[in-house]
């Protein structure tokens, strides 16, 4: 088929003066409709019609043909029908061909996607009974009209929106019609179909507010969080990325979890974020299908092949907790729980980059009591080694003798409740949302060497640490320098040693005060702002 595209671009726009040449996202508004037409998978003859020489000159720089519009069809009262017909006649004469389809594309719909246009063209080609296809948007509402100075409802009954008769309004995205229909008075045949646009595609720029909204959509990026979280590695990576996502307001967010992270999938889905489970054998193939702008990896160490492939696709890459070979190729690496190990630029190490949850940022700090009355045991979202039961077994008799209350807070993935419910005078809390309150009330805390130690330190409650694995042993913050008593790998520590060290701290008021003071010296509450700024700087780069 021979297909003509006419882009009408008048120079005398009133609402936004010189609208068609104003820069939107760094390019003239006119550019976007031209780009969509030129990028079509169909061969289209593209003409810009205008009475304005400056607009015509700009159009020629974008490699399209032009039509100098007569002034008598370039005023405020002229409809598009004679404008499009006049250009249609001109194009037939210039190109020495007849056209089957004539498409009107207005510059005021800059966010239309080429694939939407091509889908409509394909539908016209394959459905000869359709005379005209028009881009439209859903306008179903409790609407009114004015007749003879009286307001009259357009509905028969006041019902919720989904029960109203659907109504649609045209957009300037496209109007496709057949040559058998077009005349100087009309472009619409008897059999009309609509393509209902959504999101940014449906915006027509008529006001400055519309313009600002388009600017927002053009700046909007698609950020993909690639995350791991299961009974082996825990859920710290999941909660960390959820915090980051909560602080990103102006961009599209998607989560992707690997095949072993069903637990992570459940947690993320519960928070109402879009989340996808890995489907391809290689997770890189899933990422390419999603086609984000920015990838945030929080899945332990990456290898160089993985990150280099991401970079070859022009993705920006931010990695968390990454000491693998891939970290050298990422745009930014944030390792809050590891000491500085490289001098590479854009690598950020240490506690000043830890991301605290809101409840810890807003929490009061601990005033250490001379007497220990409350013990809190919390070993993260999973506790794969069931240190919870080991600590209870070690200290329970002593606590009962001294009337010390033991509270256990178990996470989303903890599955060993049967091993602890038989202990007397132990309060068990499951997957609570205000753990900071319990940390503040506690006089001593047992925890692992993951992210929880930063949360504990932000409050300042003395804590005994037991690492879940060798990797946690590399987490520098869970040390005496920052106010923690670290027993090392918990599965190598005897019950007798746990009890001995516990009693030593219970009996040392000055020791516990010193631990709390060391914790409170750290500026942990500003870490989230620092990380957010690093991410925003990369997004806007």
Secondary structure as UniProt FT lines:
FT   STRAND          3..8
FT   TURN            14..18
FT   HELIX           19..21
FT   STRAND          23..24
FT   TURN            25..26
FT   STRAND          27..28
FT   HELIX           29..38
FT   STRAND          44..50
FT   HELIX           53..61
FT   TURN            62..63
FT   STRAND          65..68
FT   HELIX           71..73
FT   TURN            76..77
FT   HELIX           80..95
FT   STRAND          101..104
FT   TURN            107..108
FT   TURN            110..111
FT   HELIX           114..126
FT   TURN            128..129
FT   STRAND          132..138
FT   STRAND          144..147
FT   TURN            148..149
FT   STRAND          150..153
FT   HELIX           161..163
FT   STRAND          168..178
FT   TURN            179..181
FT   STRAND          192..196
FT   HELIX           199..202
FT   HELIX           208..219
FT   STRAND          222..227
FT   TURN            231..233
FT   HELIX           236..247
FT   STRAND          252..257
FT   TURN            259..260
FT   HELIX           262..270
FT   TURN            271..272
FT   STRAND          275..277
FT   HELIX           283..290
FT   STRAND          294..298
FT   HELIX           304..312
FT   TURN            313..314
FT   STRAND          316..320
FT   HELIX           325..329
FT   STRAND          332..335
FT   TURN            336..337
FT   TURN            345..346
FT   STRAND          347..349
FT   HELIX           351..353
FT   HELIX           358..361
FT   STRAND          374..377
FT   TURN            380..382
FT   TURN            384..385
FT   HELIX           387..401
FT   TURN            402..403
FT   STRAND          405..410
FT   TURN            412..413
FT   HELIX           417..419
FT   TURN            420..422
FT   TURN            424..425
FT   STRAND          426..430
FT   HELIX           435..441
FT   STRAND          444..447
FT   HELIX           452..459
FT   STRAND          463..467
FT   HELIX           471..474
FT   TURN            476..477
FT   HELIX           480..482
FT   STRAND          484..489
FT   HELIX           490..492
FT   HELIX           495..506
FT   HELIX           509..520
FT   HELIX           524..526
FT   HELIX           527..540
//
